[in-house]
Amino acid sequence: MLYGAIMSIFQFFAILQRISEVFMLEEHKSERKIAKTPSSVLIKIENGAYSWGIKPGKNDVVFKPLKEEEDVTLSGINFTIGSGDLLTITVPINSGKSTLLHAIMDETKKTSGSTTVTGSIAYVSQEPFLFPGTIAENITFGLKIDQSRLFASMKAAHLLNLP
């Protein structure tokens, strides 16, 4: 019993050390240009190169800031998305699809080039967020259920014909 308590204390301090090292990383400063005036161009990247800005340390425990020339995840990115355009990205696993999305949202370190976004961006993760409960409870997030709004939400999400 004493051994288990001591091990728990050591694990707690190791976790605190990891968390403090992440919190001590340099704060990300946005360099993305946000166009204020309406435009037919919604997203434009010119000569973009992006990195996550950190690399795993020994045993993937400690994260260390990267130098500019280290570990550029994506480079040579050039594209323009206009109003009504459809862009598909079909590349193998670990080719940088998620990194590109995070670069557009300015959540990666830009090492070169420019990123311009007109308007706002919404991102829906590939991993759904569900908590234990009914479909209705997941839609309303614990609020009082308004049947007409619930029905409208379920219709919009194509949830009315579930098996």
TABEL-V342869 format. One record per residue. N is the residue number from 1. RES is the residue in one letter. PHI is phi in radians with two decimals (NA if undefined). Layout:
n=(N/N)
res=(RES/RES)
phi=(PHI/PHI)
This chain:
n=(1/2/3/4/5/6/7/8/9/10/11/12/13/14/15/16/17/18/19/20/21/22/23/24/25/26/27/28/29/30/31/32/33/34/35/36/37/38/39/40/41/42/43/44/45/46/47/48/49/50/51/52/53/54/55/56/57/58/59/60/61/62/63/64/65/66/67/68/69/70/71/72/73/74/75/76/77/78/79/80/81/82/83/84/85/86/87/88/89/90/91/92/93/94/95/96/97/98/99/100/101/102/103/104/105/106/107/108/109/110/111/112/113/114/115/116/117/118/119/120/121/122/123/124/125/126/127/128/129/130/131/132/133/134/135/136/137/138/139/140/141/142/143/144/145/146/147/148/149/150/151/152/153/154/155/156/157/158/159/160/161/162/163)
res=(M/L/Y/G/A/I/M/S/I/F/Q/F/F/A/I/L/Q/R/I/S/E/V/F/M/L/E/E/H/K/S/E/R/K/I/A/K/T/P/S/S/V/L/I/K/I/E/N/G/A/Y/S/W/G/I/K/P/G/K/N/D/V/V/F/K/P/L/K/E/E/E/D/V/T/L/S/G/I/N/F/T/I/G/S/G/D/L/L/T/I/T/V/P/I/N/S/G/K/S/T/L/L/H/A/I/M/D/E/T/K/K/T/S/G/S/T/T/V/T/G/S/I/A/Y/V/S/Q/E/P/F/L/F/P/G/T/I/A/E/N/I/T/F/G/L/K/I/D/Q/S/R/L/F/A/S/M/K/A/A/H/L/L/N/L/P)
phi=(NA/-1.12/-1.05/-1.09/-1.15/-1.12/-1.11/-1.10/-1.13/-1.10/-1.11/-1.06/-1.20/-1.14/-1.12/-1.03/-1.09/-1.09/-1.10/-1.12/-1.17/-1.17/-1.17/-1.50/-1.10/-1.08/-1.20/-1.27/-1.89/-1.18/-2.09/-1.22/-1.50/-1.96/-1.29/-1.56/-1.60/-1.01/-2.60/-1.38/-1.66/-1.61/-2.40/-2.44/-2.12/-2.12/0.86/-1.31/-2.34/-2.35/-2.45/-1.35/1.41/-2.44/-2.34/-1.11/-1.56/-1.01/1.03/0.94/-1.79/-1.90/-1.75/-2.08/-1.06/-1.56/-1.45/-0.90/-1.47/-1.53/0.82/-1.32/-1.34/-2.24/-2.60/1.18/-1.53/-2.45/-2.91/-2.31/-2.01/-1.76/-1.05/1.50/-1.34/-2.15/-2.03/-1.99/-2.12/-2.17/-2.42/-1.11/-1.00/1.12/-1.73/1.94/-1.06/-1.16/-1.08/-1.08/-1.07/-1.19/-1.14/-1.08/-1.47/1.13/-1.91/-2.15/-1.49/-1.51/-1.67/-2.87/1.55/-2.38/-2.21/-2.15/-2.21/-1.77/1.54/-1.97/-2.19/-2.06/-2.21/-2.02/-1.11/-1.22/-1.63/-1.23/-1.81/-2.22/-2.09/-1.01/2.68/-1.42/-1.05/-1.04/-1.17/-1.22/-1.32/-1.59/0.91/1.48/-1.33/-1.07/-1.42/-1.72/-0.99/-1.21/-1.20/-1.08/-1.07/-1.09/-1.14/-1.15/-1.13/-1.10/-1.64/0.99/-1.78/-1.39/-1.94/-1.22/-1.16)
